[in-house]
Amino acid sequence: MNVQRGDIVLVDFPYSDKTGHKVRPALVVQSDVWNQRLDDTIIALITSSRHRRIGAATQYSIDISTAEG
């Protein structure tokens, strides 16, 4: 699959308890140079869940009621 940075892709994510899986959207964050050279690609999970730990350094919250969202 040929992907570029900024693409939204659908990924089959496993549940953390390994009891199942679900197809979810993800953002491709890896540079295009590495996307072409490597078999693996770095992505970021996209979720609407608010019960996760907001404020963690690895999370970015976007308010969809704003112009940016």
PyMOL Python script that loads the backbone (N, CA, C, O; Angstrom):
from pymol import cmd

cmd.read_pdbstr("""\
ATOM      1  N   MET A   1       0.848  -1.178   0.000  1.00  0.00           N
ATOM      2  CA  MET A   1       0.000   0.000   0.000  1.00  0.00           C
ATOM      3  C   MET A   1       0.892   1.239   0.000  1.00  0.00           C
ATOM      4  O   MET A   1       1.814   1.350   0.808  1.00  0.00           O
ATOM      5  N   ASN A   2       0.614   2.154  -0.899  1.00  0.00           N
ATOM      6  CA  ASN A   2       1.391   3.381  -0.987  1.00  0.00           C
ATOM      7  C   ASN A   2       0.644   4.491  -0.244  1.00  0.00           C
ATOM      8  O   ASN A   2      -0.426   4.921  -0.676  1.00  0.00           O
ATOM      9  N   VAL A   3       1.210   4.952   0.872  1.00  0.00           N
ATOM     10  CA  VAL A   3       0.577   6.004   1.663  1.00  0.00           C
ATOM     11  C   VAL A   3       1.502   7.204   1.769  1.00  0.00           C
ATOM     12  O   VAL A   3       2.718   7.084   1.618  1.00  0.00           O
ATOM     13  N   GLN A   4       0.910   8.361   2.030  1.00  0.00           N
ATOM     14  CA  GLN A   4       1.684   9.583   2.220  1.00  0.00           C
ATOM     15  C   GLN A   4       1.344  10.187   3.571  1.00  0.00           C
ATOM     16  O   GLN A   4       0.265   9.963   4.120  1.00  0.00           O
ATOM     17  N   ARG A   5       2.294  10.960   4.098  1.00  0.00           N
ATOM     18  CA  ARG A   5       2.065  11.638   5.366  1.00  0.00           C
ATOM     19  C   ARG A   5       0.810  12.496   5.264  1.00  0.00           C
ATOM     20  O   ARG A   5       0.637  13.238   4.297  1.00  0.00           O
ATOM     21  N   GLY A   6      -0.056  12.394   6.254  1.00  0.00           N
ATOM     22  CA  GLY A   6      -1.309  13.139   6.270  1.00  0.00           C
ATOM     23  C   GLY A   6      -2.498  12.339   5.797  1.00  0.00           C
ATOM     24  O   GLY A   6      -3.638  12.763   5.983  1.00  0.00           O
ATOM     25  N   ASP A   7      -2.255  11.169   5.179  1.00  0.00           N
ATOM     26  CA  ASP A   7      -3.354  10.309   4.741  1.00  0.00           C
ATOM     27  C   ASP A   7      -4.084   9.726   5.950  1.00  0.00           C
ATOM     28  O   ASP A   7      -3.476   9.450   6.984  1.00  0.00           O
ATOM     29  N   ILE A   8      -5.386   9.545   5.803  1.00  0.00           N
ATOM     30  CA  ILE A   8      -6.183   8.828   6.790  1.00  0.00           C
ATOM     31  C   ILE A   8      -6.391   7.423   6.232  1.00  0.00           C
ATOM     32  O   ILE A   8      -6.874   7.262   5.111  1.00  0.00           O
ATOM     33  N   VAL A   9      -6.029   6.415   7.008  1.00  0.00           N
ATOM     34  CA  VAL A   9      -6.149   5.025   6.577  1.00  0.00           C
ATOM     35  C   VAL A   9      -6.989   4.256   7.590  1.00  0.00           C
ATOM     36  O   VAL A   9      -7.114   4.668   8.743  1.00  0.00           O
ATOM     37  N   LEU A  10      -7.561   3.145   7.156  1.00  0.00           N
ATOM     38  CA  LEU A  10      -8.307   2.273   8.059  1.00  0.00           C
ATOM     39  C   LEU A  10      -7.401   1.119   8.458  1.00  0.00           C
ATOM     40  O   LEU A  10      -6.806   0.456   7.609  1.00  0.00           O
ATOM     41  N   VAL A  11      -7.306   0.888   9.778  1.00  0.00           N
ATOM     42  CA  VAL A  11      -6.400  -0.119  10.323  1.00  0.00           C
ATOM     43  C   VAL A  11      -7.181  -1.042  11.248  1.00  0.00           C
ATOM     44  O   VAL A  11      -8.039  -0.588  12.006  1.00  0.00           O
ATOM     45  N   ASP A  12      -6.888  -2.323  11.188  1.00  0.00           N
ATOM     46  CA  ASP A  12      -7.512  -3.309  12.065  1.00  0.00           C
ATOM     47  C   ASP A  12      -6.737  -3.340  13.385  1.00  0.00           C
ATOM     48  O   ASP A  12      -5.741  -4.052  13.509  1.00  0.00           O
ATOM     49  N   PHE A  13      -7.202  -2.561  14.373  1.00  0.00           N
ATOM     50  CA  PHE A  13      -6.526  -2.459  15.674  1.00  0.00           C
ATOM     51  C   PHE A  13      -6.998  -3.563  16.611  1.00  0.00           C
ATOM     52  O   PHE A  13      -8.203  -3.776  16.740  1.00  0.00           O
ATOM     53  N   PRO A  14      -6.081  -4.270  17.269  1.00  0.00           N
ATOM     54  CA  PRO A  14      -6.491  -5.258  18.275  1.00  0.00           C
ATOM     55  C   PRO A  14      -6.863  -4.557  19.583  1.00  0.00           C
ATOM     56  O   PRO A  14      -6.320  -3.498  19.900  1.00  0.00           O
ATOM     57  N   TYR A  15      -7.787  -5.148  20.338  1.00  0.00           N
ATOM     58  CA  TYR A  15      -8.101  -4.641  21.672  1.00  0.00           C
ATOM     59  C   TYR A  15      -6.897  -4.865  22.580  1.00  0.00           C
ATOM     60  O   TYR A  15      -6.137  -5.813  22.380  1.00  0.00           O
ATOM     61  N   SER A  16      -6.721  -4.006  23.569  1.00  0.00           N
ATOM     62  CA  SER A  16      -5.569  -4.118  24.471  1.00  0.00           C
ATOM     63  C   SER A  16      -5.582  -5.427  25.268  1.00  0.00           C
ATOM     64  O   SER A  16      -4.527  -5.925  25.660  1.00  0.00           O
ATOM     65  N   ASP A  17      -6.777  -5.986  25.509  1.00  0.00           N
ATOM     66  CA  ASP A  17      -6.842  -7.256  26.247  1.00  0.00           C
ATOM     67  C   ASP A  17      -6.757  -8.470  25.315  1.00  0.00           C
ATOM     68  O   ASP A  17      -6.865  -9.613  25.761  1.00  0.00           O
ATOM     69  N   LYS A  18      -6.562  -8.210  24.022  1.00  0.00           N
ATOM     70  CA  LYS A  18      -6.369  -9.243  22.995  1.00  0.00           C
ATOM     71  C   LYS A  18      -7.580 -10.163  22.811  1.00  0.00           C
ATOM     72  O   LYS A  18      -7.428 -11.311  22.395  1.00  0.00           O
ATOM     73  N   THR A  19      -8.789  -9.659  23.122  1.00  0.00           N
ATOM     74  CA  THR A  19      -9.993 -10.468  22.970  1.00  0.00           C
ATOM     75  C   THR A  19     -10.668 -10.253  21.618  1.00  0.00           C
ATOM     76  O   THR A  19     -11.622 -10.957  21.286  1.00  0.00           O
ATOM     77  N   GLY A  20     -10.192  -9.303  20.849  1.00  0.00           N
ATOM     78  CA  GLY A  20     -10.809  -9.026  19.557  1.00  0.00           C
ATOM     79  C   GLY A  20     -10.100  -7.893  18.852  1.00  0.00           C
ATOM     80  O   GLY A  20      -8.965  -7.554  19.186  1.00  0.00           O
ATOM     81  N   HIS A  21     -10.773  -7.306  17.872  1.00  0.00           N
ATOM     82  CA  HIS A  21     -10.184  -6.220  17.095  1.00  0.00           C
ATOM     83  C   HIS A  21     -11.297  -5.403  16.455  1.00  0.00           C
ATOM     84  O   HIS A  21     -12.449  -5.835  16.409  1.00  0.00           O
ATOM     85  N   LYS A  22     -10.945  -4.215  15.960  1.00  0.00           N
ATOM     86  CA  LYS A  22     -11.913  -3.344  15.317  1.00  0.00           C
ATOM     87  C   LYS A  22     -11.192  -2.463  14.307  1.00  0.00           C
ATOM     88  O   LYS A  22     -10.076  -2.011  14.564  1.00  0.00           O
ATOM     89  N   VAL A  23     -11.811  -2.218  13.175  1.00  0.00           N
ATOM     90  CA  VAL A  23     -11.246  -1.336  12.154  1.00  0.00           C
ATOM     91  C   VAL A  23     -11.472   0.103  12.594  1.00  0.00           C
ATOM     92  O   VAL A  23     -12.596   0.507  12.893  1.00  0.00           O
ATOM     93  N   ARG A  24     -10.386   0.870  12.629  1.00  0.00           N
ATOM     94  CA  ARG A  24     -10.422   2.261  13.093  1.00  0.00           C
ATOM     95  C   ARG A  24      -9.625   3.154  12.150  1.00  0.00           C
ATOM     96  O   ARG A  24      -8.718   2.679  11.467  1.00  0.00           O
ATOM     97  N   PRO A  25      -9.958   4.460  12.105  1.00  0.00           N
ATOM     98  CA  PRO A  25      -9.158   5.379  11.284  1.00  0.00           C
ATOM     99  C   PRO A  25      -7.862   5.736  12.003  1.00  0.00           C
ATOM    100  O   PRO A  25      -7.795   5.759  13.232  1.00  0.00           O
ATOM    101  N   ALA A  26      -6.838   6.011  11.204  1.00  0.00           N
ATOM    102  CA  ALA A  26      -5.541   6.424  11.740  1.00  0.00           C
ATOM    103  C   ALA A  26      -4.910   7.424  10.774  1.00  0.00           C
ATOM    104  O   ALA A  26      -5.179   7.402   9.573  1.00  0.00           O
ATOM    105  N   LEU A  27      -4.076   8.292  11.313  1.00  0.00           N
ATOM    106  CA  LEU A  27      -3.370   9.311  10.533  1.00  0.00           C
ATOM    107  C   LEU A  27      -1.942   8.848  10.287  1.00  0.00           C
ATOM    108  O   LEU A  27      -1.256   8.440  11.225  1.00  0.00           O
ATOM    109  N   VAL A  28      -1.485   8.904   9.039  1.00  0.00           N
ATOM    110  CA  VAL A  28      -0.098   8.565   8.712  1.00  0.00           C
ATOM    111  C   VAL A  28       0.769   9.755   9.114  1.00  0.00           C
ATOM    112  O   VAL A  28       0.590  10.855   8.593  1.00  0.00           O
ATOM    113  N   VAL A  29       1.718   9.539  10.048  1.00  0.00           N
ATOM    114  CA  VAL A  29       2.575  10.618  10.535  1.00  0.00           C
ATOM    115  C   VAL A  29       4.032  10.476  10.087  1.00  0.00           C
ATOM    116  O   VAL A  29       4.815  11.413  10.241  1.00  0.00           O
ATOM    117  N   GLN A  30       4.397   9.343   9.547  1.00  0.00           N
ATOM    118  CA  GLN A  30       5.772   9.108   9.093  1.00  0.00           C
ATOM    119  C   GLN A  30       6.037   9.870   7.798  1.00  0.00           C
ATOM    120  O   GLN A  30       5.127  10.043   6.987  1.00  0.00           O
ATOM    121  N   SER A  31       7.264  10.322   7.596  1.00  0.00           N
ATOM    122  CA  SER A  31       7.620  11.086   6.399  1.00  0.00           C
ATOM    123  C   SER A  31       7.472  10.236   5.145  1.00  0.00           C
ATOM    124  O   SER A  31       7.609   9.013   5.187  1.00  0.00           O
ATOM    125  N   ASP A  32       7.191  10.901   4.034  1.00  0.00           N
ATOM    126  CA  ASP A  32       6.996  10.208   2.766  1.00  0.00           C
ATOM    127  C   ASP A  32       8.243   9.437   2.327  1.00  0.00           C
ATOM    128  O   ASP A  32       8.127   8.373   1.719  1.00  0.00           O
ATOM    129  N   VAL A  33       9.420   9.957   2.626  1.00  0.00           N
ATOM    130  CA  VAL A  33      10.671   9.274   2.266  1.00  0.00           C
ATOM    131  C   VAL A  33      10.717   7.899   2.919  1.00  0.00           C
ATOM    132  O   VAL A  33      11.026   6.907   2.258  1.00  0.00           O
ATOM    133  N   TRP A  34      10.416   7.833   4.205  1.00  0.00           N
ATOM    134  CA  TRP A  34      10.453   6.554   4.921  1.00  0.00           C
ATOM    135  C   TRP A  34       9.273   5.664   4.557  1.00  0.00           C
ATOM    136  O   TRP A  34       9.392   4.439   4.583  1.00  0.00           O
ATOM    137  N   ASN A  35       8.139   6.263   4.218  1.00  0.00           N
ATOM    138  CA  ASN A  35       6.990   5.464   3.789  1.00  0.00           C
ATOM    139  C   ASN A  35       7.322   4.666   2.528  1.00  0.00           C
ATOM    140  O   ASN A  35       6.827   3.554   2.349  1.00  0.00           O
ATOM    141  N   GLN A  36       8.151   5.227   1.663  1.00  0.00           N
ATOM    142  CA  GLN A  36       8.523   4.546   0.423  1.00  0.00           C
ATOM    143  C   GLN A  36       9.622   3.513   0.637  1.00  0.00           C
ATOM    144  O   GLN A  36       9.700   2.533  -0.104  1.00  0.00           O
ATOM    145  N   ARG A  37      10.471   3.719   1.640  1.00  0.00           N
ATOM    146  CA  ARG A  37      11.626   2.845   1.850  1.00  0.00           C
ATOM    147  C   ARG A  37      11.385   1.682   2.806  1.00  0.00           C
ATOM    148  O   ARG A  37      12.039   0.645   2.695  1.00  0.00           O
ATOM    149  N   LEU A  38      10.458   1.844   3.740  1.00  0.00           N
ATOM    150  CA  LEU A  38      10.252   0.845   4.781  1.00  0.00           C
ATOM    151  C   LEU A  38       8.947   0.083   4.574  1.00  0.00           C
ATOM    152  O   LEU A  38       8.014   0.584   3.947  1.00  0.00           O
ATOM    153  N   ASP A  39       8.897  -1.125   5.105  1.00  0.00           N
ATOM    154  CA  ASP A  39       7.665  -1.918   5.055  1.00  0.00           C
ATOM    155  C   ASP A  39       6.664  -1.486   6.120  1.00  0.00           C
ATOM    156  O   ASP A  39       5.464  -1.711   5.963  1.00  0.00           O
ATOM    157  N   ASP A  40       7.139  -0.869   7.205  1.00  0.00           N
ATOM    158  CA  ASP A  40       6.278  -0.422   8.299  1.00  0.00           C
ATOM    159  C   ASP A  40       6.084   1.089   8.220  1.00  0.00           C
ATOM    160  O   ASP A  40       6.951   1.810   7.727  1.00  0.00           O
ATOM    161  N   THR A  41       4.939   1.562   8.711  1.00  0.00           N
ATOM    162  CA  THR A  41       4.625   2.985   8.697  1.00  0.00           C
ATOM    163  C   THR A  41       4.131   3.400  10.074  1.00  0.00           C
ATOM    164  O   THR A  41       3.369   2.673  10.711  1.00  0.00           O
ATOM    165  N   ILE A  42       4.564   4.568  10.532  1.00  0.00           N
ATOM    166  CA  ILE A  42       4.125   5.094  11.829  1.00  0.00           C
ATOM    167  C   ILE A  42       2.802   5.827  11.629  1.00  0.00           C
ATOM    168  O   ILE A  42       2.681   6.706  10.776  1.00  0.00           O
ATOM    169  N   ILE A  43       1.812   5.444  12.439  1.00  0.00           N
ATOM    170  CA  ILE A  43       0.481   6.043  12.362  1.00  0.00           C
ATOM    171  C   ILE A  43       0.030   6.483  13.751  1.00  0.00           C
ATOM    172  O   ILE A  43       0.604   6.079  14.762  1.00  0.00           O
ATOM    173  N   ALA A  44      -1.001   7.312  13.784  1.00  0.00           N
ATOM    174  CA  ALA A  44      -1.596   7.751  15.050  1.00  0.00           C
ATOM    175  C   ALA A  44      -3.089   7.418  15.017  1.00  0.00           C
ATOM    176  O   ALA A  44      -3.793   7.774  14.071  1.00  0.00           O
ATOM    177  N   LEU A  45      -3.555   6.743  16.043  1.00  0.00           N
ATOM    178  CA  LEU A  45      -4.963   6.371  16.153  1.00  0.00           C
ATOM    179  C   LEU A  45      -5.831   7.626  16.263  1.00  0.00           C
ATOM    180  O   LEU A  45      -5.475   8.578  16.957  1.00  0.00           O
ATOM    181  N   ILE A  46      -6.957   7.615  15.578  1.00  0.00           N
ATOM    182  CA  ILE A  46      -7.931   8.700  15.668  1.00  0.00           C
ATOM    183  C   ILE A  46      -9.138   8.156  16.416  1.00  0.00           C
ATOM    184  O   ILE A  46      -9.680   7.113  16.050  1.00  0.00           O
ATOM    185  N   THR A  47      -9.560   8.856  17.462  1.00  0.00           N
ATOM    186  CA  THR A  47     -10.695   8.399  18.252  1.00  0.00           C
ATOM    187  C   THR A  47     -11.527   9.587  18.721  1.00  0.00           C
ATOM    188  O   THR A  47     -11.019  10.698  18.876  1.00  0.00           O
ATOM    189  N   SER A  48     -12.794   9.336  18.939  1.00  0.00           N
ATOM    190  CA  SER A  48     -13.671  10.364  19.505  1.00  0.00           C
ATOM    191  C   SER A  48     -13.855  10.145  21.003  1.00  0.00           C
ATOM    192  O   SER A  48     -14.582  10.896  21.654  1.00  0.00           O
ATOM    193  N   SER A  49     -13.209   9.132  21.548  1.00  0.00           N
ATOM    194  CA  SER A  49     -13.352   8.803  22.962  1.00  0.00           C
ATOM    195  C   SER A  49     -12.788   9.916  23.845  1.00  0.00           C
ATOM    196  O   SER A  49     -11.686  10.409  23.604  1.00  0.00           O
ATOM    197  N   ARG A  50     -13.541  10.303  24.857  1.00  0.00           N
ATOM    198  CA  ARG A  50     -13.078  11.331  25.793  1.00  0.00           C
ATOM    199  C   ARG A  50     -12.665  10.736  27.137  1.00  0.00           C
ATOM    200  O   ARG A  50     -12.201  11.470  28.010  1.00  0.00           O
ATOM    201  N   HIS A  51     -12.823   9.429  27.326  1.00  0.00           N
ATOM    202  CA  HIS A  51     -12.480   8.843  28.626  1.00  0.00           C
ATOM    203  C   HIS A  51     -11.000   8.487  28.736  1.00  0.00           C
ATOM    204  O   HIS A  51     -10.544   8.035  29.786  1.00  0.00           O
ATOM    205  N   ARG A  52     -10.256   8.689  27.665  1.00  0.00           N
ATOM    206  CA  ARG A  52      -8.818   8.436  27.727  1.00  0.00           C
ATOM    207  C   ARG A  52      -8.129   9.565  28.487  1.00  0.00           C
ATOM    208  O   ARG A  52      -8.726  10.619  28.707  1.00  0.00           O
ATOM    209  N   ARG A  53      -6.906   9.356  28.880  1.00  0.00           N
ATOM    210  CA  ARG A  53      -6.170  10.330  29.694  1.00  0.00           C
ATOM    211  C   ARG A  53      -5.783  11.559  28.862  1.00  0.00           C
ATOM    212  O   ARG A  53      -4.732  11.566  28.221  1.00  0.00           O
ATOM    213  N   ILE A  54      -6.604  12.567  28.872  1.00  0.00           N
ATOM    214  CA  ILE A  54      -6.350  13.793  28.136  1.00  0.00           C
ATOM    215  C   ILE A  54      -5.209  14.551  28.821  1.00  0.00           C
ATOM    216  O   ILE A  54      -5.150  14.623  30.048  1.00  0.00           O
ATOM    217  N   GLY A  55      -4.322  15.103  28.027  1.00  0.00           N
ATOM    218  CA  GLY A  55      -3.199  15.859  28.560  1.00  0.00           C
ATOM    219  C   GLY A  55      -1.893  15.084  28.531  1.00  0.00           C
ATOM    220  O   GLY A  55      -0.838  15.650  28.817  1.00  0.00           O
ATOM    221  N   ALA A  56      -1.941  13.812  28.196  1.00  0.00           N
ATOM    222  CA  ALA A  56      -0.706  13.034  28.097  1.00  0.00           C
ATOM    223  C   ALA A  56       0.115  13.568  26.931  1.00  0.00           C
ATOM    224  O   ALA A  56      -0.443  14.059  25.950  1.00  0.00           O
ATOM    225  N   ALA A  57       1.422  13.475  27.033  1.00  0.00           N
ATOM    226  CA  ALA A  57       2.318  14.009  26.007  1.00  0.00           C
ATOM    227  C   ALA A  57       2.121  13.331  24.652  1.00  0.00           C
ATOM    228  O   ALA A  57       2.487  13.897  23.622  1.00  0.00           O
ATOM    229  N   THR A  58       1.554  12.138  24.642  1.00  0.00           N
ATOM    230  CA  THR A  58       1.372  11.399  23.393  1.00  0.00           C
ATOM    231  C   THR A  58      -0.001  11.614  22.778  1.00  0.00           C
ATOM    232  O   THR A  58      -0.319  10.992  21.764  1.00  0.00           O
ATOM    233  N   GLN A  59      -0.826  12.483  23.366  1.00  0.00           N
ATOM    234  CA  GLN A  59      -2.180  12.703  22.865  1.00  0.00           C
ATOM    235  C   GLN A  59      -2.390  14.155  22.473  1.00  0.00           C
ATOM    236  O   GLN A  59      -1.812  15.067  23.063  1.00  0.00           O
ATOM    237  N   TYR A  60      -3.223  14.347  21.470  1.00  0.00           N
ATOM    238  CA  TYR A  60      -3.567  15.687  21.008  1.00  0.00           C
ATOM    239  C   TYR A  60      -5.063  15.749  20.808  1.00  0.00           C
ATOM    240  O   TYR A  60      -5.607  14.997  20.000  1.00  0.00           O
ATOM    241  N   SER A  61      -5.732  16.613  21.513  1.00  0.00           N
ATOM    242  CA  SER A  61      -7.182  16.738  21.434  1.00  0.00           C
ATOM    243  C   SER A  61      -7.552  17.877  20.502  1.00  0.00           C
ATOM    244  O   SER A  61      -6.982  18.965  20.580  1.00  0.00           O
ATOM    245  N   ILE A  62      -8.518  17.620  19.611  1.00  0.00           N
ATOM    246  CA  ILE A  62      -9.004  18.637  18.673  1.00  0.00           C
ATOM    247  C   ILE A  62     -10.493  18.821  18.913  1.00  0.00           C
ATOM    248  O   ILE A  62     -11.266  17.866  18.846  1.00  0.00           O
ATOM    249  N   ASP A  63     -10.889  20.055  19.192  1.00  0.00           N
ATOM    250  CA  ASP A  63     -12.294  20.375  19.419  1.00  0.00           C
ATOM    251  C   ASP A  63     -12.950  20.603  18.051  1.00  0.00           C
ATOM    252  O   ASP A  63     -12.592  21.545  17.344  1.00  0.00           O
ATOM    253  N   ILE A  64     -13.916  19.739  17.674  1.00  0.00           N
ATOM    254  CA  ILE A  64     -14.513  19.838  16.350  1.00  0.00           C
ATOM    255  C   ILE A  64     -15.430  21.045  16.181  1.00  0.00           C
ATOM    256  O   ILE A  64     -15.862  21.337  15.066  1.00  0.00           O
ATOM    257  N   SER A  65     -15.732  21.749  17.269  1.00  0.00           N
ATOM    258  CA  SER A  65     -16.578  22.956  17.155  1.00  0.00           C
ATOM    259  C   SER A  65     -15.763  24.187  16.788  1.00  0.00           C
ATOM    260  O   SER A  65     -16.334  25.261  16.602  1.00  0.00           O
ATOM    261  N   THR A  66     -14.430  24.060  16.678  1.00  0.00           N
ATOM    262  CA  THR A  66     -13.573  25.178  16.300  1.00  0.00           C
ATOM    263  C   THR A  66     -13.264  25.123  14.815  1.00  0.00           C
ATOM    264  O   THR A  66     -13.507  24.104  14.168  1.00  0.00           O
ATOM    265  N   ALA A  67     -12.733  26.208  14.268  1.00  0.00           N
ATOM    266  CA  ALA A  67     -12.361  26.258  12.854  1.00  0.00           C
ATOM    267  C   ALA A  67     -11.286  25.217  12.524  1.00  0.00           C
ATOM    268  O   ALA A  67     -11.286  24.654  11.430  1.00  0.00           O
ATOM    269  N   GLU A  68     -10.369  24.959  13.467  1.00  0.00           N
ATOM    270  CA  GLU A  68      -9.291  23.989  13.233  1.00  0.00           C
ATOM    271  C   GLU A  68      -9.834  22.574  13.185  1.00  0.00           C
ATOM    272  O   GLU A  68      -9.292  21.721  12.482  1.00  0.00           O
ATOM    273  N   GLY A  69     -10.915  22.316  13.936  1.00  0.00           N
ATOM    274  CA  GLY A  69     -11.466  20.975  14.033  1.00  0.00           C
ATOM    275  C   GLY A  69     -12.360  20.676  12.873  1.00  0.00           C
ATOM    276  O   GLY A  69     -12.916  19.581  12.789  1.00  0.00           O
TER     277      GLY A  69
END
""", "prot")
cmd.dss("prot")
cmd.show_as("cartoon", "prot")
cmd.util.cbc("prot")
cmd.orient("prot")
